[in-house]
Amino acid sequence: MDDQDPGLRLVHLLRGLTVEFDLLAAEFAAANRLHPTDLRALIALLDAGRDGTVATPGWLGEQLGLNSASTTGLIDRLERAGHVRRIRDTRDRRRVHVVVEERAVALGWAFFGPLITEVVTATRAFSDAELDTVRRFLGTVTGVVTRVRGPGWSAGAQG
């Protein structure tokens, strides 16, 4: 591919942003004695709460690509650390919901809040139309990555 291709240049910018986010996430995880999967789980649970999705252990395992035993171990670890709690479904006592504790939310905001605030402030320099384009672009790219990363994909099979 031509390095001057506008699409490829955007891929490089996204990769750079991803690396920066990954470095911040690793710093947060290390400072709080979290495994990277623990952090991904907390993010998935926070997103679920924001979207109104009921997060069960099965749902969480699906999001993270973990088997049942690994998901149970993950939730146990997060629960012992005070980051999540299991709540029995009031209609089906066999069903368990996993929710993020306020302490974990506060911990995340203490670390990531200044960054989030600066990014939100930076977006105010863009028009509504520009922000709509960015949202559409990021949604499209996320869809492509999700599809490509899906079942049966491997880097070797794509090359």
Secondary structure as GFF3:
##gff-version 3
##sequence-region A 1 159
A	DSSP	alpha_helix	6	31	.	.	.	ID=ss1
A	DSSP	alpha_helix	36	51	.	.	.	ID=ss2
A	DSSP	alpha_helix	57	64	.	.	.	ID=ss3
A	DSSP	alpha_helix	68	80	.	.	.	ID=ss4
A	DSSP	beta_strand	84	88	.	.	.	ID=ss5
A	DSSP	beta_strand	96	100	.	.	.	ID=ss6
A	DSSP	alpha_helix	102	123	.	.	.	ID=ss7
A	DSSP	alpha_helix	128	148	.	.	.	ID=ss8
A	DSSP	alpha_helix	155	158	.	.	.	ID=ss9
###
